[in-house]
Amino acid sequence: MTIQTLPSYQAALPDTPYALWARGELDDFLHLPEGSRAEIIGGEIVVSPTPVVAHGNIVYRISSAIDRARFTDKTYPWTTRQVMTVNLVSFEQGYVPDLIVAEESVFEAAGEAEEVNLSPDEIEMVVEVTSKNLAIYDRAPSQDRNLRKPTKWWGYARVGIPYYLLVDRDPKVASTTLYSIPDQGSSAYLHRESWDFGATIHLPEPFNVAINTNGWKPWRA
């Protein structure tokens, strides 16, 4: 479901949705079911329900591929965390990626300092798996000027996160795309590489891992 920041809804809040989100107070006002998560995307409060099993399996498969690389090579720097927030302070957006990839030392230092979230410049890659009715928020903005609004693709590029891996389970798409070379001036990724479901994803350096997508399926139409 999506809760839009309509004037009547905002009037019931003691502060802006972003300010409440950044302070960790927004959920208290929304009375969300356990397991759901609220994000601030393009001026809207977007609420995601608990992911379905197929969604979670894909996230696990990506995380496991990186874990195997760490097991094989003790100098491999990358590791993952799920359901951590990314605060885009400069333009008041707040996201909860399905997966964050960063150096182990970054996660450890943030934990020691009791940080609420990582800063964008500490993140090497974010991963999103689309869900029915919410996929529009993960993709590049619509080219239709009347529909165009900021999305997470736009936000990740704007803060310069080097890689964005988008697994799109829409039956019309059914593919995974790695976006790279973020251009902060245009808030866009300049390069993309895609793989259909069933193909093996080959993440290039600095990750250098292969991800088997056999069994990945689009959501039921």
C-alpha positions as CSV (number, residue, x, y, z in Angstrom):
1,M,0.0,0.0,0.0
2,T,1.0,3.6,-0.4
3,I,0.2,6.5,2.0
4,Q,0.5,9.8,0.1
5,T,1.4,13.0,1.9
6,L,-2.0,14.6,1.2
7,P,-2.6,17.9,3.0
8,S,-5.3,16.4,5.2
9,Y,-2.9,13.6,6.3
10,Q,0.1,16.0,6.9
11,A,-2.1,18.2,9.1
12,A,-2.3,15.3,11.5
13,L,1.4,15.0,11.9
14,P,3.4,17.2,14.3
15,D,6.3,17.6,11.8
16,T,7.1,16.8,8.2
17,P,7.1,13.1,7.3
18,Y,10.8,13.2,6.6
19,A,11.7,14.8,9.9
20,L,9.6,12.2,11.8
21,W,11.2,9.4,9.7
22,A,14.7,10.7,10.3
23,R,14.1,10.8,14.1
24,G,12.6,7.3,14.0
25,E,9.2,8.5,15.1
26,L,7.1,8.1,11.9
27,D,6.0,4.5,12.5
28,D,4.5,5.6,15.9
29,F,2.1,7.9,14.0
30,L,1.3,5.4,11.2
31,H,0.5,2.4,13.5
32,L,2.0,0.1,11.0
33,P,1.6,-3.7,11.1
34,E,4.7,-5.5,12.4
35,G,7.2,-6.2,9.7
36,S,6.2,-3.4,7.4
37,R,8.5,-0.4,6.7
38,A,7.9,3.2,5.9
39,E,10.1,5.2,3.5
40,I,10.0,8.8,2.2
41,I,10.2,8.7,-1.6
42,G,9.6,11.7,-3.8
43,G,7.5,13.5,-1.2
44,E,5.4,10.5,-0.3
45,I,5.2,8.2,2.6
46,V,5.6,4.8,1.0
47,V,4.7,1.8,3.2
48,S,6.0,-1.7,2.1
49,P,4.3,-4.8,3.6
50,T,6.4,-7.8,4.9
51,P,8.1,-9.2,1.8
52,V,6.8,-12.5,0.4
53,V,9.0,-15.6,0.5
54,A,10.1,-15.4,-3.1
55,H,11.2,-11.9,-2.6
56,G,13.3,-12.9,0.5
57,N,14.8,-15.9,-1.3
58,I,16.2,-13.6,-4.0
59,V,17.7,-11.2,-1.5
60,Y,19.2,-14.2,0.3
61,R,20.7,-15.6,-2.9
62,I,22.5,-12.3,-3.6
63,S,23.7,-12.0,-0.1
64,S,25.0,-15.6,-0.1
65,A,27.0,-15.1,-3.3
66,I,28.9,-12.3,-1.6
67,D,29.3,-14.4,1.6
68,R,30.9,-17.2,-0.5
69,A,33.3,-14.7,-2.0
70,R,34.4,-13.7,1.5
71,F,34.8,-17.3,2.5
72,T,36.9,-18.1,-0.6
73,D,39.1,-15.0,-0.3
74,K,39.9,-13.7,3.2
75,T,41.0,-10.4,1.7
76,Y,37.6,-9.8,0.1
77,P,36.3,-6.6,1.6
78,W,32.5,-6.7,0.9
79,T,29.7,-7.9,3.1
80,T,26.0,-7.3,3.3
81,R,23.2,-6.2,5.7
82,Q,19.4,-6.3,5.3
83,V,16.8,-3.7,6.2
84,M,19.1,-0.8,7.2
85,T,18.1,2.7,6.4
86,V,19.8,5.2,4.1
87,N,19.2,8.8,5.0
88,L,19.5,11.2,2.0
89,V,19.7,14.3,4.2
90,S,20.4,16.8,1.5
91,F,17.1,16.4,-0.2
92,E,15.0,14.8,2.6
93,Q,14.5,11.3,1.3
94,G,14.7,8.2,3.5
95,Y,15.0,4.7,2.0
96,V,15.2,1.1,3.3
97,P,17.0,-1.0,0.7
98,D,16.5,-4.7,0.6
99,L,20.2,-5.1,0.9
100,I,23.3,-2.9,1.4
101,V,26.8,-3.9,0.3
102,A,29.7,-2.2,2.0
103,E,33.1,-3.0,3.5
104,E,33.0,-5.1,6.7
105,S,34.9,-2.3,8.5
106,V,32.3,0.2,7.6
107,F,29.5,-1.8,9.2
108,E,31.6,-2.6,12.3
109,A,32.6,1.1,12.8
110,A,29.0,2.2,12.4
111,G,27.9,-0.4,15.0
112,E,30.6,0.6,17.5
113,A,29.4,4.2,17.1
114,E,25.7,3.3,17.5
115,E,25.0,4.9,14.2
116,V,21.4,4.7,13.1
117,N,22.4,4.3,9.4
118,L,25.3,4.5,7.0
119,S,26.1,7.6,5.0
120,P,25.7,7.2,1.3
121,D,29.5,7.6,0.7
122,E,30.1,4.5,2.8
123,I,27.9,2.3,0.6
124,E,29.2,0.5,-2.5
125,M,26.0,-1.1,-3.7
126,V,22.3,-1.1,-2.9
127,V,19.9,-3.9,-3.9
128,E,16.2,-3.6,-4.4
129,V,13.7,-6.4,-5.4
130,T,10.5,-5.0,-6.8
131,S,7.1,-5.8,-5.3
132,K,3.7,-5.6,-7.0
133,N,2.2,-2.1,-6.8
134,L,5.5,-0.6,-5.5
135,A,7.9,-1.3,-8.4
136,I,7.5,2.3,-9.7
137,Y,9.4,3.6,-6.7
138,D,12.5,1.4,-7.4
139,R,12.8,2.1,-11.1
140,A,14.1,5.1,-13.1
141,P,11.6,7.9,-13.2
142,S,9.0,7.8,-15.9
143,Q,9.9,9.6,-19.1
144,D,6.4,11.1,-19.2
145,R,6.8,14.6,-17.8
146,N,3.3,14.5,-16.3
147,L,4.2,11.4,-14.3
148,R,7.9,12.1,-13.6
149,K,8.8,12.2,-9.9
150,P,11.9,11.2,-7.9
151,T,12.4,7.5,-7.3
152,K,14.9,5.5,-5.4
153,W,16.9,5.0,-8.6
154,W,17.1,8.8,-8.9
155,G,18.0,9.2,-5.2
156,Y,20.8,6.6,-5.2
157,A,22.3,8.2,-8.3
158,R,22.0,11.7,-6.8
159,V,24.0,10.8,-3.7
160,G,26.6,8.9,-5.8
161,I,26.2,5.3,-4.6
162,P,28.4,3.5,-7.2
163,Y,26.2,0.5,-8.0
164,Y,22.5,-0.2,-7.9
165,L,21.3,-3.7,-8.5
166,L,17.6,-3.8,-9.3
167,V,15.7,-7.2,-9.5
168,D,12.5,-6.5,-11.2
169,R,9.9,-9.3,-10.7
170,D,7.3,-7.7,-12.9
171,P,6.2,-10.4,-15.4
172,K,6.7,-7.9,-18.2
173,V,10.3,-7.4,-17.2
174,A,11.6,-10.4,-15.2
175,S,15.2,-9.3,-15.3
176,T,18.0,-8.0,-13.1
177,T,19.8,-4.8,-14.0
178,L,23.1,-3.4,-12.6
179,Y,23.2,0.4,-12.8
180,S,26.6,2.1,-12.4
181,I,28.4,5.3,-13.1
182,P,26.1,7.7,-11.1
183,D,26.0,11.2,-12.3
184,Q,25.1,13.4,-9.4
185,G,24.4,16.4,-11.5
186,S,21.7,14.8,-13.5
187,S,20.6,12.3,-10.7
188,A,21.0,9.4,-13.1
189,Y,23.1,6.3,-13.7
190,L,24.9,6.4,-17.0
191,H,25.5,2.7,-17.5
192,R,23.4,-0.4,-17.2
193,E,23.7,-4.1,-17.8
194,S,20.8,-6.6,-17.6
195,W,20.3,-10.3,-17.3
196,D,17.0,-12.2,-17.8
197,F,15.8,-14.5,-15.0
198,G,17.5,-17.9,-15.4
199,A,20.7,-16.4,-16.6
200,T,23.8,-16.1,-14.4
201,I,24.5,-12.5,-13.2
202,H,28.1,-11.6,-13.3
203,L,28.9,-8.6,-11.1
204,P,32.1,-7.0,-12.3
205,E,34.9,-5.6,-10.2
206,P,35.1,-4.6,-7.4
207,F,32.7,-7.5,-6.6
208,N,33.6,-10.1,-9.1
209,V,30.9,-12.6,-8.1
210,A,28.4,-14.8,-10.1
211,I,24.8,-15.1,-9.0
212,N,22.7,-18.0,-10.2
213,T,19.1,-16.9,-10.9
214,N,17.6,-20.4,-11.6
215,G,14.3,-20.5,-9.9
216,W,13.8,-16.7,-9.8
217,K,10.2,-16.1,-11.0
218,P,8.1,-13.0,-11.6
219,W,5.2,-12.3,-9.3
220,R,1.9,-13.8,-10.3
221,A,-0.1,-11.4,-12.5
